[in-house]
């Protein structure tokens, strides 16, 4: 899409905040950062979702992972209430990570979506910060 | 000034930085948000507001010996690149917003921080208080100087800086 943007078009584009300041996330727990309902003919693009560990609250422990692919902790967008695999996610082991902004995750199926922060270890408490934005076009 | 295209609109992301009313203990800090910039992305930081709601001591009793960093007031929000750990008030910050009293404080939106250097940019809200060892201090060293603070800001990330 390379056409010019009219003021009408601009008014129908919203930046939805996905944001959690440094928050204690206990071992094997998850935190709902937000939920949104997507209606028919709406389109959501996720190009920015970053996770960073502020502090390790259980220092020195060797982590036991619930799922090895999700690192120490992760933030992701889930269909429904989050009982399934994430549609897109960023996970962290040591360095802060983000979703790939140049390969956006585009959602256009109507329904409920949940943004979750997840501590993926069974024995380490963390202080985690996550920031991102979802662009809603309607 | 060029017109805005659909592509350009899609490449502009306004990332929120927010922390609700939070009690910040003496000398402590919390990370409000972080953004990773990789080439060819560009970050523009203009807007940040902070409100100091309450203090655990009388503000007029705080003297210079209670400040960890003399130029950073009671509470501050600082922007640092590739912050890992350690006191966020040390030299090397890209921007800082200082609160010297109870009330509202905002950064000047007409002087943005624009940076395209790859890295992880973090916004950190910090309490600049420490126990005073001065004999003239009005606040005893055993008293914790805490503040209830809230801050709200936004950073624009352009995925293509051309």
Interface residues (C-beta under 8 A of the other chain):
Chain A: X1 X2 X3 X4 X5 X9 X10 X13 X15 X17 X18 X19 X21 X22 X45 X47 X48 X50 X52 X54 X95 X96 X97 X98 X101 X102 X104 X129 X131 X132 X133 X135
Chain B: X3 X4 X5 X6 X7 X8 X9 X10 X13 X14 X15 X16 X17 X18 X19 X20 X22 X30 X31 X32 X33 X34 X35 X36 X38 X41 X120 X122 X125 X157 X159
